[in-house]
Amino acid sequence: MMSMKLIGSLSCCLWLVMAIATVAQTSDDSNAPVLDTSGQALQAGVDYYIKPAITDSGGRFTLIDRNGSCPLYVGQENVSGPEGYPVTFAPFVEGETVVREARDQKITFSAATICVQSTAWKLGETDQVTQRRLIVTGEDQNQGIAGPARNYFRVNKQAALDGVYNLRWCPTELCPTCRFICGSVGALVENGKRLLALDGSVLPVVFERA
């Protein structure tokens, strides 16, 4: 007859296997490929336009000259149309070729500028008036435990809407032990220019292959 101790051990093992399988399934579901407007998975290194999912919320994402000097900021065209610059995605995970939800990505404009800085997105300074954190361009030179954390953003699915997403800064894949003050990307209108910033209303977006 099987002892109660053995039965207990087997039950524990079975519970552990089921728990691992559940976690793995949840992980797979939460890291589904990000889809473009044609329903195809976004590919690393390929040009895509980012534009608001809601009409009358500005146009495609672009580079903004905020104060007449470098670096340039990340923002939107004021109105919907063919203007704007495409971006490429570079996943944090080495060898990953598909852009996945809730994973750290470096986002870079495919554009030439007069500034010597990279056109990679970077979490910038806090606006003194609104207290919102702006998104600027350039490479994060941080050499600490978090590394270049300010250069990594995420694409999260917007509720249950297929193909609609929001962008978020929360690079915990790059540094799991760091305690970041995470935030989602939204618009900030300043002097007639639409800048992108954290800590405000979220801007739902879609991705269109260039």
C-alpha positions in Angstrom: 0.0 0.0 0.0 1.3 3.4 -0.9 2.2 5.4 2.2 0.6 8.7 3.0 4.0 10.4 2.8 4.6 9.2 -0.8 1.0 10.3 -1.8 1.7 13.7 -0.3 5.0 14.0 -2.2 3.4 13.0 -5.5 0.6 15.5 -4.9 3.1 18.2 -4.2 5.1 17.4 -7.4 1.9 17.3 -9.5 0.9 20.7 -8.1 4.4 22.1 -8.9 4.2 20.8 -12.5 0.8 22.4 -13.0 1.9 25.7 -11.5 4.9 25.8 -13.8 2.8 25.0 -16.8 0.3 27.7 -15.9 3.1 30.3 -15.5 4.6 29.3 -18.8 1.2 29.6 -20.5 0.6 33.0 -19.0 4.0 34.1 -20.0 3.4 33.0 -23.6 0.0 34.8 -23.7 1.4 38.0 -22.3 4.3 38.1 -24.7 2.2 37.7 -27.9 3.6 39.4 -31.0 2.6 43.0 -31.6 0.5 43.3 -34.7 0.5 46.1 -37.4 -2.5 47.5 -39.1 -2.5 44.6 -41.6 -2.5 42.0 -38.8 1.1 41.0 -39.3 3.6 40.7 -36.5 6.1 43.6 -36.1 9.6 42.6 -37.1 12.8 43.9 -35.6 14.7 46.3 -37.8 11.7 47.0 -40.1 10.4 50.5 -40.5 6.9 51.3 -39.1 5.0 54.5 -38.6 3.4 55.0 -35.2 0.1 56.9 -35.2 -2.8 57.5 -32.8 -5.6 54.9 -32.9 -8.1 57.7 -32.3 -8.8 60.4 -34.9 -8.3 64.0 -33.9 -5.5 63.0 -31.6 -2.7 64.3 -33.7 -0.7 62.6 -36.5 2.2 60.2 -36.9 5.1 60.2 -34.5 8.0 62.5 -35.5 11.0 64.4 -34.2 10.3 67.8 -32.6 12.6 70.7 -32.3 11.4 71.9 -28.9 13.6 74.8 -28.1 15.8 75.5 -31.2 18.7 73.3 -30.1 19.7 69.7 -29.8 18.6 67.1 -28.8 15.4 66.6 -30.6 12.3 65.4 -28.8 9.8 62.6 -29.6 6.4 64.0 -30.6 3.6 63.9 -33.1 2.5 65.8 -36.2 -0.3 68.2 -35.3 -2.7 66.7 -37.8 -3.3 63.3 -39.4 -1.5 62.9 -42.7 1.4 61.4 -44.6 4.1 63.3 -42.6 6.2 61.8 -39.8 9.2 59.5 -39.5 9.1 55.7 -39.2 10.8 53.9 -36.4 12.6 50.5 -36.0 12.4 48.3 -32.9 15.3 46.4 -31.4 14.3 43.9 -28.7 16.4 43.7 -25.6 16.6 39.9 -25.9 19.5 39.0 -28.2 18.4 37.2 -31.3 14.7 38.0 -31.0 13.3 39.0 -34.4 9.7 39.7 -33.4 8.4 42.6 -31.4 6.4 41.2 -28.5 4.0 42.7 -26.0 5.3 43.8 -22.6 9.0 43.2 -23.6 11.8 45.8 -23.5 12.5 47.3 -26.9 14.8 50.1 -28.1 12.8 52.4 -30.5 14.8 54.5 -33.0 13.6 56.9 -35.7 14.8 56.1 -39.2 15.8 59.7 -39.9 18.9 61.8 -40.5 19.1 65.0 -38.4 21.6 67.9 -37.9 22.0 66.8 -34.3 25.0 64.5 -33.4 22.8 62.5 -31.0 21.2 59.2 -31.9 17.5 59.2 -32.8 16.8 56.4 -30.3 14.1 57.2 -27.8 15.2 58.1 -24.3 13.4 59.0 -21.1 14.3 62.7 -20.6 13.9 65.4 -18.1 10.8 66.4 -16.2 8.9 69.4 -17.5 8.9 71.9 -14.7 5.4 73.2 -15.4 3.4 69.9 -15.9 5.8 67.6 -13.9 5.6 65.1 -16.7 8.6 63.2 -17.9 9.4 64.0 -21.5 10.8 61.6 -24.2 13.9 62.9 -25.9 16.4 61.3 -28.4 19.9 60.1 -27.7 21.8 57.2 -26.1 21.6 56.6 -22.4 25.2 56.7 -21.1 24.4 55.1 -17.7 26.9 52.5 -16.7 25.3 51.5 -13.4 23.3 48.4 -12.4 20.4 49.4 -14.6 22.5 50.1 -17.7 21.0 52.1 -20.5 17.5 51.7 -19.0 16.2 55.0 -20.3 16.4 53.8 -23.9 14.0 50.9 -23.4 10.3 51.0 -23.9 7.4 48.5 -24.1 4.4 47.9 -26.2 1.3 46.9 -24.2 -2.0 45.8 -25.7 -4.8 48.3 -25.2 -7.6 46.4 -23.4 -9.2 43.9 -25.6 -8.9 45.8 -28.9 -6.9 43.9 -31.5 -4.1 45.9 -33.0 -4.4 48.8 -30.6 -1.6 49.4 -28.1 0.0 51.8 -25.7 3.7 52.6 -25.2 5.2 52.4 -21.7 8.5 53.0 -20.0 9.1 50.2 -17.5 12.4 48.4 -18.4 12.2 45.6 -15.8 13.3 43.0 -18.3 16.6 44.9 -18.5 16.9 45.2 -14.8 14.5 42.9 -12.8 15.7 44.1 -9.4 15.3 47.8 -10.2 12.4 49.8 -8.8 11.5 52.1 -11.6 8.7 54.7 -11.5 7.0 53.4 -14.6 4.8 55.4 -16.8 2.7 55.3 -20.0 3.2 57.5 -23.1 0.7 60.3 -23.9 0.6 63.6 -25.6 1.7 67.0 -24.1 0.8 70.1 -26.1 3.4 72.9 -25.6 3.5 76.1 -27.7 1.5 74.4 -30.5 3.8 71.4 -30.5 2.7 67.9 -29.6 5.4 66.3 -27.4 5.3 62.8 -26.0 5.6 62.4 -22.2 4.8 60.0 -19.4 2.6 60.5 -16.3 -0.6 61.8 -18.1 -3.4 60.4 -20.2 -2.5 57.4 -22.2 -2.4 57.7 -26.0 -3.6 54.5 -27.8 -1.6 53.8 -31.0 -1.4 51.6 -34.0 1.6 50.5 -36.1 1.6 50.9 -39.9 4.4 49.3 -42.0 6.3 52.0 -44.0 
